[in-house]
Amino acid sequence: MSHDVFISHSSIDKSIADAVTAALEQAQIRCWIAPRDILPGESWGGSIVDAIESSKVMVIIFSSHSNDSKQVMREVERAVQKDVVVVPVRVENVQPSRDMEYFLSATHWLDAITPEMDVHLKDLTATVQALLNKSPSSSATAPPPAPPPPVAAEASARPRSKLTMLVPVLGLLAVVGAGLWFFGGSPEQSSEPRKASSTSSDNVADNKPTDQPAEKKQSGDIRLKVADKVMAAAQMQVDWGGEAAARDAVMIANPDAQDSAYLQRVVIKNNKPINITAPDKPGVFEIRFLDAASRSVIARRDLIVELPELSLSSPDSICAVKNISVDC
């Protein structure tokens, strides 16, 4: 899928990154975001490098998590090397690390710390549209913008954010240019890819995409049915209360792991409930349902894994040198 914007973020900030992606794609700005747009079987690092190099703008969801993320730092460094315009969106009141400051010291920032997220998303969309319209590749094909319409009174009454100050002149042109700018096709609604598993670590999935993927399901079409608690390393049955398609899968993962990561994975066959092995250690994990058509997790629920309780039973007293029976 061709795209114009690369979304750089920490996996912990996935909900914010998804909201930014949805807002931009609603404005016909095609985005690339991991792990959604990495096809199963493709190289994780290679896909990210190719996506950055083919982007015109990089939007960074800047937080304490991304500030400490080596992966985000590598993405920013690559974007700067390839002359990709970088737009940081600060969602936490934190100062950039020395390494991050080195690459972003000359960049204007959008502060999105206050709760008015809808306002921040509109400002971000206007800025990205303006930057794309300004780029040579887009200006060569896009028709000239019409004169700007009168500014509504309620819009002018709203306080200006730092993002509006980033492009004071181009911002007005982008409002009209948004309807004219179009590279063809609507943004795909595909979502995260998967990784392959070992016994105790998160790895990249090696399953290949089907030639004719099944119809994409939406969140809510699937309702996972599984016990809330299971014993460590026990077999358990999982049902999903809906229609599963070929290559859909059920996974067990750490709750803070990326949607592309898992500890156990079973591909669904014939739309029948599957048996999957619980982790061999106690803790709180997550059951996930992977929709193969969209490569996204569309249902999840917590799973508590416990160790079995052991007790010993034996006589209180016995004679010396005598065998006894101990029950566990």
C-alpha positions in Angstrom: 0.0 0.0 0.0 1.4 3.4 -0.9 1.4 5.9 1.9 2.6 9.4 2.8 2.9 9.4 6.6 4.9 7.1 8.8 3.6 6.9 12.4 6.4 6.4 14.9 5.4 5.3 18.4 6.1 3.1 21.4 3.8 0.0 21.6 2.7 1.3 25.0 1.2 4.3 23.3 -0.7 2.2 20.7 -4.1 3.7 21.6 -2.9 7.2 20.9 -1.1 6.2 17.7 -4.3 4.4 16.5 -6.3 7.6 17.1 -3.8 9.7 15.2 -3.8 7.2 12.3 -7.6 7.1 12.2 -7.9 10.9 12.1 -5.3 11.3 9.3 -6.8 8.5 7.2 -10.3 9.9 7.6 -8.9 13.0 5.9 -7.6 10.8 3.0 -4.0 10.9 4.3 -2.6 7.4 3.9 -0.5 6.3 6.8 1.9 3.4 7.6 2.0 2.1 11.1 3.6 -0.9 12.7 2.7 -3.6 13.3 -0.5 -3.1 11.2 1.2 -2.7 7.8 3.9 -5.4 8.1 2.7 -8.4 6.1 3.1 -11.9 7.7 6.4 -13.3 6.7 8.1 -10.0 5.9 11.2 -8.8 7.6 10.2 -6.5 10.5 13.3 -4.2 10.3 13.3 -4.1 6.5 9.6 -3.2 6.3 10.1 -0.3 8.7 13.2 1.0 6.7 11.3 0.8 3.4 8.2 2.5 4.9 10.3 5.4 6.3 12.2 6.0 3.0 8.9 6.1 1.0 7.2 8.5 3.4 7.0 12.3 3.1 6.2 13.0 6.7 6.9 11.2 10.0 4.6 11.8 13.0 6.1 10.9 16.3 3.9 10.1 19.3 6.3 11.6 21.9 6.0 10.3 25.5 8.2 9.0 28.2 7.9 5.6 26.6 9.0 6.7 23.1 11.6 8.9 24.6 13.3 5.8 26.1 12.6 3.6 23.1 15.6 2.6 21.0 13.4 1.5 18.2 11.7 5.0 18.0 15.2 6.6 18.1 16.3 4.4 15.2 13.2 5.4 13.2 13.8 9.1 13.9 17.4 8.9 12.9 16.5 7.1 9.7 13.9 9.8 8.8 16.3 12.6 9.4 18.9 10.9 7.2 16.3 10.5 4.4 15.1 14.2 4.7 11.6 13.1 5.8 9.7 15.9 7.6 9.3 15.1 11.3 6.3 16.3 13.3 6.6 15.4 17.0 3.3 15.2 19.0 4.0 15.6 22.7 1.4 13.7 24.7 3.3 13.8 28.0 5.1 16.7 29.7 8.6 15.2 29.4 11.9 16.6 28.1 13.5 14.8 25.2 16.6 12.7 25.9 20.0 14.0 24.7 19.8 11.6 21.7 16.3 12.6 20.8 17.1 16.3 21.3 20.0 16.0 18.8 17.6 15.0 16.0 14.6 17.2 17.0 16.2 20.3 18.4 15.3 22.3 15.3 11.8 20.9 14.9 8.6 22.6 15.9 6.6 20.6 18.4 2.8 20.1 18.8 1.8 20.0 22.5 -1.1 17.6 22.9 -0.9 17.3 26.6 -4.3 18.9 27.4 -7.5 16.7 27.2 -8.8 18.4 24.0 -7.6 15.5 21.8 -10.1 16.2 19.1 -8.7 19.7 18.7 -5.2 18.5 18.6 -6.1 15.9 16.0 -7.7 18.5 13.8 -4.6 20.7 14.1 -2.3 17.8 13.3 -4.4 16.9 10.3 -4.2 20.4 9.0 -0.5 20.6 9.4 0.2 17.3 7.7 -2.1 18.3 4.8 -0.1 21.5 4.5 3.2 19.7 4.5 2.1 17.2 1.9 0.7 20.0 -0.3 4.0 21.8 0.0 6.1 18.8 -1.1 7.3 18.8 -4.7 5.8 15.4 -5.5 2.3 16.5 -4.5 2.4 20.0 -5.9 3.3 18.6 -9.3 0.0 16.7 -9.6 -2.4 18.6 -7.4 -4.4 21.5 -8.8 -3.8 25.0 -7.3 -5.9 25.7 -4.2 -8.9 27.9 -4.3 -9.0 31.2 -2.3 -9.5 30.5 1.4 -13.1 30.8 2.7 -14.1 33.2 5.5 -13.0 31.9 8.9 -15.9 30.9 11.2 -16.3 33.0 14.3 -16.2 30.0 16.6 -13.1 28.7 15.0 -11.3 32.0 15.4 -12.3 32.3 19.0 -10.5 29.0 19.8 -7.0 29.5 21.3 -4.2 28.8 18.8 -2.1 25.7 19.6 1.6 25.4 18.9 0.8 23.3 15.9 -1.1 26.2 14.3 2.0 28.4 14.8 4.0 25.7 13.0 2.5 26.6 9.6 0.5 29.9 10.0 0.3 30.5 6.3 0.0 27.0 4.9 -2.6 26.1 7.5 -5.4 28.1 5.8 -4.5 26.7 2.4 -4.6 23.2 3.7 -8.2 23.5 4.8 -9.3 24.0 1.2 -6.5 21.9 -0.3 -7.6 18.9 1.8 -10.5 18.2 -0.6 -8.3 18.6 -3.7 -5.4 16.5 -2.5 -5.9 12.9 -3.4 -3.4 10.3 -4.7 -6.0 7.7 -5.6 -7.7 5.0 -3.6 -8.9 5.0 0.0 -6.7 4.1 2.9 -6.7 0.4 3.7 -8.2 -0.6 7.0 -5.8 -3.5 7.5 -4.3 -3.9 10.9 -1.5 -5.5 12.8 0.6 -8.5 11.6 1.7 -11.4 13.7 5.0 -12.8 14.9 6.1 -16.4 15.2 6.6 -18.0 18.6 9.1 -20.0 20.6 8.3 -21.4 24.1 8.9 -18.2 26.0 9.7 -15.3 23.8 7.9 -13.0 21.3 8.9 -13.6 17.6 7.9 -12.6 14.1 5.1 -14.7 12.5 6.1 -16.7 9.4 2.6 -17.4 8.0 2.1 -16.3 4.4 -0.9 -14.1 3.3 -3.6 -15.9 1.4 -4.3 -15.1 -2.3 -7.9 -14.2 -1.5 -8.2 -13.1 2.1 -11.5 -13.5 3.9 -13.8 -10.6 4.6 -12.5 -8.4 7.4 -14.3 -8.7 10.7 -14.9 -5.8 13.1 -14.3 -5.6 16.8 -17.4 -7.0 18.4 -18.0 -9.7 15.8 -15.9 -12.1 18.0 -16.5 -12.8 21.7 -13.9 -15.0 23.3 -15.1 -17.7 25.5 -12.5 -19.2 27.9 -12.1 -19.9 31.6 -10.9 -16.9 33.6 -8.3 -19.0 35.5 -6.3 -22.1 34.4 -3.4 -24.1 35.9 0.1 -23.6 34.5 0.9 -25.7 31.4 -2.7 -27.0 31.3 -4.7 -27.6 28.1 -7.7 -25.3 27.8 -10.5 -24.9 25.2 -11.2 -21.5 23.6 -14.4 -20.6 21.7 -15.1 -17.3 20.0 -18.9 -17.0 19.7 -18.8 -15.9 16.1 -17.7 -16.9 12.6 -14.0 -17.6 12.1 -12.3 -17.7 8.7 -9.4 -19.7 7.3 -6.1 -18.7 8.9 -7.7 -16.8 11.8 -5.8 -17.7 15.0 -6.0 -17.7 18.8 -3.0 -16.5 20.7 -1.7 -16.2 24.3 0.6 -13.2 25.0 1.9 -11.0 27.7 -0.6 -8.2 28.3 2.0 -5.4 27.7 3.4 -7.0 24.5 2.7 -5.7 21.1 -0.3 -7.1 19.2 2.2 -8.8 16.9 3.8 -10.8 19.7 2.6 -14.0 21.4 3.7 -16.9 23.5 1.3 -19.5 22.1 -0.6 -19.5 18.8 -3.1 -22.0 17.2 -4.6 -21.5 13.8 -8.4 -22.1 13.6 -9.7 -24.9 11.4 -13.3 -25.5 10.3 -14.5 -22.8 12.7 -14.3 -25.1 15.6 -13.2 -24.4 19.2 -9.5 -25.0 19.6 -7.3 -26.3 22.5 -4.3 -24.3 23.5 -1.6 -24.8 26.2 -1.5 -22.3 29.0 1.9 -20.7 29.9 4.0 -22.9 32.2 4.4 -20.1 34.8 1.9 -18.2 36.9 0.8 -14.7 36.1 -1.7 -12.6 34.2 -1.7 -13.1 30.4 -4.0 -12.2 27.5 -6.0 -14.3 25.1 -6.2 -12.7 21.7 -8.2 -13.5 18.5 -6.3 -12.6 15.3 -8.4 -11.8 12.2 -6.2 -13.0 9.3 -8.0 -10.8 6.7 -7.1 -7.5 8.4 -4.0 -8.9 10.3 -5.4 -7.3 13.5 -6.4 -8.4 17.0 -10.1 -7.8 17.2 -10.9 -9.5 20.5 -9.0 -10.1 23.7 -9.5 -10.9 27.4 -7.4 -11.5 30.5 -6.2 -15.0 31.5 -5.0 -15.8 35.0 -2.5 -18.7 35.2 -2.0 -20.3 38.6 0.2 -23.0 40.0 -1.7 -26.0 41.5 -1.9 -26.0 45.3 0.0 -28.9 46.9 -0.5 -30.4 50.3 1.0 -33.4 52.1 -0.9 -35.9 54.2 0.9 -38.5 56.5 0.4 -40.1 59.9 1.4 -37.9 62.9 3.6 -40.6 64.4 5.0 -44.0 63.3 7.3 -46.7 64.5 11.0 -46.5 63.7 12.2 -48.2 60.5 8.7 -48.5 59.0 7.5 -47.5 55.6 4.8 -44.8 55.5 2.4 -43.6 52.8 2.4 -39.9 51.9 -0.4 -38.5 49.8 0.1 -35.3 47.7 
